[in-house]
Amino acid sequence: METTNRKRLWIYIAAAYGITAVMTIFMAIGKGRGVDLTTFVNTQMMYPACGVILGKLIARKEGEKLPLGLYITTLITTGVMMLLALMSIIIPMDMAGTQMDIWNLMSQLAIVIASVIAYVFTWTCSKDSGSLNGLNRNNIKWSVILVSVFTVLTFVRIIIPDLILGNGIQPLTEALSQSMTLVTLLVLPINFFMTWIAFFGEEYGWRYYLQPVMQNKFGNRIGVLLLGLVWAIWHIGADFMYYTTTDGPQMFVEQIIGCVAFAIFFGYAYMKTNNLWVPVILHYINNNVAVALAGGSAQDQHLAWSDLPVLLVALLPIILFILMPVFNKKSDSNNSLIE
């Protein structure tokens, strides 16, 4: 492996996993103090992109063109959010008369501001810089098709467990009959531009950077499956301390199933379009549609072992994309860090 690429890989691991591990210690402290950990979870989404960016800045190749505006915005935003996360356990503060964590609200504001600024930078960076760093908007036709397919599959995934349990589509229709749920779903396309940098934070690390590394090392199909596994492991702190506080082992297994499934479809979409915006949008849809239909929160879930086979069946339409012919091809990514 080329020395520069090896250095970038270690920087990526240090940021994506090392910072996550250190902040997980502070999450545990916060959990013991009973504070809202949402700021930690939101900030964690930024670490993979920071690993890529720091690697490119620290081990910059001669003459390499980088979208510095976007990169600096991402790094500063992550630093601000890390500080807010730490402040949330040092000086817990709720908004007057509510139970809303003020540090979480401030971190959401940071995401909004950064998303607007960073979006401008993605349009104003040079064509060469965008193309060389995964920011071009390629294959619009296939991009629209795959986003539409995934949106449909998201609703299918939500419906299947109720069908298996004999509830039919009544839970979904009841959720859609709520005016607040409908409003939330309708504004999701607009809200994307206010929050996209958090999803870019993950996808720039997982799909743009690590997927080609894994695929060049292990092949297109196995590489994507292994990426799903390491992606799931990265969530382990949130699984035990945020998404649930009572059913951690079950949640972690669910995370493995889900991450492997989504790594398949997101990876397929990225390979098909060579457009990073597609997995960023898919990630946004996945995280927001299900939460909106469930009442607006991913925290403190309860999960039984018997729920996991149902989840697996619900995700089968997504998992079956692993059979697509594109996974049979030899990886030819130009973004490989392994030679």
C-alpha positions, 0 to 999 in steps of 0.5 A: 500500500502506498505510504500516503494512502496507508497514512490516510487509512490510519487517520480515518480509523483514528477519527471514525473509531478512535474519537467515537470510542473516546466520546462513548466514555463521556456518553456513559458518564452522561447516561449515569447522570441521566442527561439527554445523549442526542447531541452525542449521537448526532455528533458521532455522524460527523466523525467518518467524514472528518477521518477522510478530510483529515487524511486528505489534509494531513497527507495531502498529495502534491497538486491535489485539489480539495474542496477546502470550504466544505472540508473546513466547514465540516471540521469546524462544525464537528468541533463545535458539536463535540464541545456542545456534547461535552457541555451537555454532561458538564452543565445539563440545561433544559429550556425554561419550562420544558424538558428540551435539552438546550445543548441539543437544540444548539447542536441542531442549529449548528447542523442547520447553519453548517448544512446551508454553508456547506451546500453553497461550497459544494456548488462553488467548488471547481468541477475538478475538485468536486469530481476528484473528491466525490461531490459531482451529481452524476447519473441523475436518471438512475439516482432518481429511480433508486431514491424512489425505489428505496422510498417505496421499500421503506414503507414496505419495510414498515408495513411487513411486521404489521402484516406478519403480526396480523395487524394489516396496514391499520397502524400505518394508516393511523399514523398517516391520519395524524396531521403532525405526521403528515406535515413532518413527511411533507417537509422532509424534502425541504428539511434535507437541505437543513440537515444534510451535512450530518448524513454526508458525515457518515456517507463520505466515510462509509460509501465514498471512502471505506466501501472502495477500500473494502471492495478492492480488498475483499471483492464487491460483494463480500466487501459491502457485507463486511462494510455493513458489519464494521458500520454496525460495530461503530454504533455499539455505544448508541445501541446500548445507551441511546436507542435502548437502555434495557435491550442492548444485545437485541438492539446490537443484533438488530443494528447488524442486520440493518446495517448489512442490509442498508450497506447492500442497497446504499452500496449498490446505489453508489456503484450504480450512480457514482453519485454520493448524493444518492446514499446521503439522501437514502440515509436521510430517508431511512433515518427520518421516515420510520421515525416520523411514522413511529412518533418522532423519536428513536430513543428508549426503544424496547426490542425482544429477541422474537422481533429480530426474525420479523425485522429480517423478513422485512428487510429481505427486499433490500437484502436481495439487492446483493444478487445484483450483477454489479456485485459480480464485477471486479472492483475498478474503483479509482478511490481505492486506498489498497493496492 
